[in-house]
Amino acid sequence: MLPSVPRDQLEGTTLGGYTIRDYVGEGGTATVYRADHPTHGAAAFKLLRQKLRADKTAVARFLREAAFGARVQHPNVVRTLDVGEATPGMHFLAIEWAPGDLLERYAKKNTPLSAEEVAAIVPQIAAGVFAAHQCGIIHRDLKPDNVMYDPLTRSVKLLDFGIATDADVTPEDRLTRTGFFVGSMMYVAPEALSGVVVTPAADQYSLATIAYYLLVGTLPYAAKTPREMFTQLLSQPPIPLNKARPGLTFSPEVEQVLTRGLARNPGDRYPDVIAFATALRDALFAQPAPRSGLFSKVKGLFGGS
């Protein structure tokens, strides 16, 4: 067993060339710190949790996250800076320090968001996800908790490729047991519940769920337990957008876009995440609402006139 180092004892130390400054948080696989590097500047420094350092599968997933992140180069995806071992067995991953906060935290305080703000956020997420798809990578865990958002500039950065997979992965190369799904139940596509190898359409479903949540502040299904959610995803349609929250009304076009993005059959969704985001943006613009200069600028991201 590798020795454990208390997180507060790491602050001020240098690991892999990065000076650890502040503890940020801890996820299922890694502890995250804010760090400084003489060349890269501020960075998010992810250190594989001590209890997982002897777990070959956990190490492989951690290294895979670094490899996938390095492959995707896009303004809406956090840059992977370094990966290595600070000491033998102490694996780390350094990524770009993105301004703002997790979209999940922002959304909890501010939903429902305006159509204008949703039209700024969703196309940027789609652009980052599409860049991954072009590299042959499916994110599989798209949710507000894996998106950095800066409300001051309305800029978005996609992060966390920890459970991503290659689009052409073979059963022999999988790091997930057959019959088990990966991802977050509230945002996972129905086809992923059987543990099958999913397609990019699964990320589109997750993005549609995010858009739904940002617009109304609730999710497309009202399940209270994971078992209930599992059943609803496989057997029931989502709650219509116009019935999600009293007092909120959307055009038929907006509701139709989200219904298609949330289709249970992957083949019934849009051809790709860009097509979904473009359709949603256009539908939101068509709603009777004041337009600002920023709104028009965001529309231009996807070639709107």
C-alpha positions in Angstrom: 0.0 0.0 0.0 1.4 3.4 -1.0 1.6 5.9 1.8 -1.2 8.4 2.1 -0.5 12.1 2.3 -3.1 14.4 4.0 -4.4 16.9 1.6 -3.5 19.9 3.7 0.2 18.7 3.8 0.3 18.9 0.0 -0.5 22.6 -0.1 2.7 24.6 -0.8 4.6 21.5 -2.1 5.7 20.9 -5.7 4.6 17.8 -7.5 5.6 17.1 -11.1 6.7 20.7 -11.5 3.4 22.1 -10.2 3.2 24.0 -6.9 0.0 23.0 -5.1 -1.9 26.0 -3.8 -5.4 25.2 -2.7 -7.6 22.2 -2.2 -10.6 22.4 -4.7 -12.6 19.2 -4.1 -12.6 15.4 -4.4 -14.4 13.1 -6.9 -14.8 9.4 -7.2 -11.3 8.9 -8.6 -9.2 12.0 -7.9 -8.5 14.9 -5.5 -8.3 18.2 -7.3 -6.1 21.2 -6.3 -5.4 24.6 -7.8 -1.8 24.7 -8.8 0.8 26.9 -10.5 3.3 26.0 -13.1 6.2 28.2 -14.3 5.2 27.7 -17.9 1.5 26.8 -17.9 0.4 29.2 -15.2 -2.7 28.3 -13.2 -3.8 24.7 -13.5 -6.3 22.2 -12.0 -4.1 19.4 -10.6 -5.9 16.1 -10.3 -4.2 13.5 -8.1 -5.5 9.9 -8.3 -6.9 9.0 -4.9 -4.6 7.0 -2.7 -7.0 4.1 -2.3 -7.1 3.6 -6.0 -3.4 3.7 -6.8 -3.1 -0.1 -6.6 -6.2 -0.7 -8.7 -5.0 -1.4 -12.2 -8.4 -0.6 -13.7 -8.7 2.7 -11.9 -5.2 3.7 -13.0 -6.0 2.7 -16.6 -9.1 4.8 -16.5 -7.2 7.8 -15.1 -4.6 7.5 -17.8 -7.3 7.1 -20.5 -8.9 10.3 -19.3 -5.6 12.1 -19.9 -5.1 10.5 -23.3 -8.6 11.4 -24.5 -8.4 15.0 -23.1 -5.1 15.4 -25.0 -6.7 14.3 -28.3 -9.5 16.9 -28.2 -8.2 20.4 -29.0 -11.0 22.9 -29.0 -11.8 26.3 -27.3 -14.8 24.7 -25.5 -12.8 21.8 -24.1 -10.3 22.3 -21.2 -6.7 21.7 -22.4 -4.7 18.8 -21.0 -1.4 20.1 -19.9 0.5 17.2 -18.4 0.1 13.7 -17.1 2.6 11.7 -15.1 3.7 10.3 -11.8 4.8 12.8 -9.1 6.3 9.8 -7.2 6.0 6.1 -8.1 2.3 5.3 -8.1 1.2 8.9 -7.5 -0.5 9.6 -10.8 -1.5 13.1 -11.7 -3.3 14.9 -14.4 -2.9 18.7 -14.9 -5.5 20.5 -17.0 -6.2 24.1 -17.9 -7.6 26.2 -15.1 -11.0 27.4 -16.5 -12.6 30.5 -15.0 -16.1 30.5 -13.6 -17.8 27.6 -11.7 -19.3 24.3 -12.5 -22.5 24.7 -14.5 -24.3 22.5 -12.0 -23.7 25.0 -9.1 -24.6 28.0 -11.3 -27.8 26.3 -12.5 -28.9 25.3 -9.0 -28.9 29.0 -8.0 -30.2 30.5 -11.2 -32.6 28.2 -13.1 -34.7 28.6 -15.0 -32.3 30.5 -17.2 -33.4 32.8 -19.9 -33.7 31.6 -23.5 -30.9 34.0 -24.4 -28.5 32.4 -21.8 -29.5 28.8 -22.8 -28.8 29.8 -26.4 -25.4 30.9 -25.4 -24.5 27.8 -23.3 -25.9 24.8 -25.3 -24.2 25.5 -28.7 -20.8 25.8 -26.9 -21.2 22.5 -25.1 -22.3 21.0 -28.4 -19.2 22.4 -30.1 -16.9 20.8 -27.5 -18.7 17.5 -27.7 -18.7 17.4 -31.5 -14.9 18.0 -31.4 -14.6 14.9 -29.3 -16.8 13.0 -31.6 -14.7 14.0 -34.6 -11.7 12.5 -32.7 -13.6 9.3 -32.3 -14.4 9.9 -28.6 -17.8 9.6 -26.9 -18.0 11.5 -23.6 -20.7 9.3 -21.9 -20.9 11.4 -18.8 -22.2 14.7 -20.2 -23.9 16.7 -17.3 -23.8 20.1 -15.8 -21.2 18.9 -13.2 -18.8 18.3 -16.1 -19.1 21.7 -17.6 -17.3 24.9 -16.5 -19.2 28.0 -17.1 -18.2 31.7 -16.7 -21.4 33.8 -16.5 -19.5 37.0 -16.9 -18.4 36.0 -20.5 -20.9 33.2 -21.0 -18.0 31.0 -22.0 -18.2 27.2 -21.6 -15.5 24.5 -21.2 -16.2 20.8 -21.3 -14.2 18.7 -18.9 -13.8 15.2 -17.4 -13.2 12.4 -20.0 -12.9 9.9 -17.1 -15.4 7.4 -18.5 -15.3 8.4 -22.2 -14.8 5.7 -24.8 -13.6 5.3 -28.3 -16.4 5.2 -30.8 -14.9 2.0 -32.3 -14.1 0.3 -29.0 -14.3 -3.5 -29.0 -15.8 -5.6 -26.3 -12.3 -6.8 -25.4 -11.1 -3.2 -24.8 -13.9 -2.1 -22.5 -13.2 -1.0 -19.0 -16.8 -1.5 -18.0 -18.4 -4.8 -17.3 -21.0 -6.0 -19.8 -24.5 -5.3 -18.4 -23.5 -2.3 -16.4 -24.1 1.2 -17.6 -21.7 4.2 -16.9 -22.7 7.8 -16.5 -25.1 9.6 -14.3 -28.6 8.2 -14.2 -30.3 11.6 -14.4 -28.6 12.4 -17.7 -27.8 9.0 -19.2 -29.3 7.9 -22.5 -31.8 5.0 -22.3 -29.7 2.7 -24.6 -26.8 3.0 -22.2 -28.8 1.3 -19.4 -28.0 -2.2 -20.8 -24.3 -1.5 -20.7 -24.0 -1.7 -24.5 -21.3 0.3 -26.4 -23.1 3.6 -27.1 -22.9 5.9 -30.1 -22.5 9.7 -30.3 -26.3 9.9 -30.1 -26.0 9.1 -26.4 -24.2 12.4 -25.8 -26.9 14.2 -27.8 -29.5 12.8 -25.4 -27.5 14.0 -22.4 -27.1 17.4 -23.9 -30.9 17.6 -24.5 -31.4 16.7 -20.9 -29.0 19.6 -19.8 -30.9 22.0 -22.1 -34.2 20.9 -20.6 -32.9 21.4 -17.1 -31.5 24.8 -17.8 -34.8 26.0 -19.3 -37.1 24.9 -16.5 -35.0 23.9 -13.5 -36.3 20.4 -13.4 -35.4 17.1 -15.3 -37.4 15.4 -18.0 -38.4 12.6 -15.5 -39.8 12.9 -12.0 -38.4 9.7 -10.6 -37.6 9.6 -6.9 -35.3 6.6 -6.9 -32.7 5.1 -9.3 -35.0 2.0 -9.8 -37.9 4.3 -10.8 -35.7 6.4 -13.1 -34.4 3.2 -14.8 -38.0 2.1 -15.4 -39.2 5.5 -16.7 -36.3 5.9 -19.1 -37.0 2.6 -20.7 -40.8 2.8 -20.8 -42.1 6.4 -20.6 -41.8 9.6 -22.6 -40.3 12.6 -20.9 -42.5 15.2 -19.2 -43.5 17.7 -21.9 -41.5 20.9 -21.6 -44.6 23.0 -21.2 -45.8 20.9 -18.3 -42.5 20.9 -16.5 -43.0 24.0 -14.5 -46.1 26.1 -13.9 -45.9 29.6 -15.4 -43.3 28.7 -18.0 -44.4 28.5 -21.6 -42.3 27.7 -24.7 -43.1 27.6 -28.3 -44.1 24.4 -30.0 -40.8 24.5 -31.9 -38.7 24.6 -28.7 -40.6 21.7 -27.3 -40.3 19.7 -30.6 -36.6 20.1 -30.6 -36.2 18.8 -27.1 -38.6 16.0 -27.7 -36.5 14.8 -30.7 -33.2 15.2 -28.8 -34.7 13.1 -26.0 -36.1 10.4 -28.3 -35.7 6.9 -26.8 -34.5 5.5 -30.1 -31.1 6.9 -31.0 -32.0 6.9 -34.7 -34.9 9.3 -34.1 -32.6 12.0 -32.7 -30.8 14.7 -34.8 -27.9 13.6 -37.0 -25.4 15.0 -34.5 -25.1 17.3 -31.5 -24.4 20.4 -33.7 -27.7 19.8 -35.6 -29.5 19.5 -32.2 -27.9 22.7 -30.8 -28.6 24.6 -34.0 -32.2 23.6 -34.1 -32.6 24.6 -30.4 -30.9 27.9 -30.9 -33.1 28.7 -33.8 -36.3 27.7 -32.0 -35.3 29.8 -29.0 -34.6 32.8 -31.2 -38.0 32.4 -32.8 -39.7 32.9 -29.5 -41.1 36.4 -28.9 -38.4 37.8 -26.7 -36.1 40.8 -26.8 -32.8 40.3 -28.5 -29.6 41.8 -27.3 -26.3 42.2 -29.2 -24.8 39.3 -27.3 -27.8 37.1 -28.4 -27.1 37.9 -32.0 -23.4 37.2 -31.5 -24.1 33.8 -30.0 -26.4 33.1 -33.0 -23.4 33.7 -35.2 -21.5 30.9 -33.6 -23.5 28.4 -35.7 -23.9 30.5 -38.9 -27.2 32.1 -38.1 -28.1 35.2 -40.1 
